[in-house]
């Protein structure tokens, strides 16, 4: 007897990976509120190696409009400051010799719409990935039916794949709705 559970499990794992990727991508979209995750992609030259900023400094948010970066070694202040300036974060760092402050500027209405559009594009990419996982699972199930799986079991498995798909599409929509609300909140 052919077992379809591995197909369902693989589809679910693939869809879950899409959700995790979307969550990470949305975290990097600046919403006018201080979020230390916007600095996740910054790399710093630390004794000849490029390492993530979080490996050489403490990143905190003392209030909703400020991110504070405190390098663990005083000599790294200028290196960290330059790395932030050269990144695509778009915020000019202010350095007082011990810490680096990033003041998050308020977003304009136009910029909010751009960011919401970018968030929707990320969401659409996630939905495409989820649909592809569903399609692959259904193709495998149809192949299993040709190889001897009873047709009723195949139809049940396809319905189960659809349920999993719908659950992850709803998660995507919920994540997007939360991010859009965050972006549009003045």
Secondary structure, 3 states (H helix, E strand, C coil): CCCCHHHHHHHHHHHHHHHHHHHHHHHCCCCCCCCHHHHCCCEEEECCEEEEHHHCEEEEEEECCEEEEEECCHHHHHHHHHHHHHCCCCCCEEECCCCEEEECCCCCHHHHHHHHHHHHHHHHHHHHHHHHHHHHHHHHHHHHHHCCCCHHHHHHHHHHHHHHHHHHHHHHHHHHHHHHHHHHCC
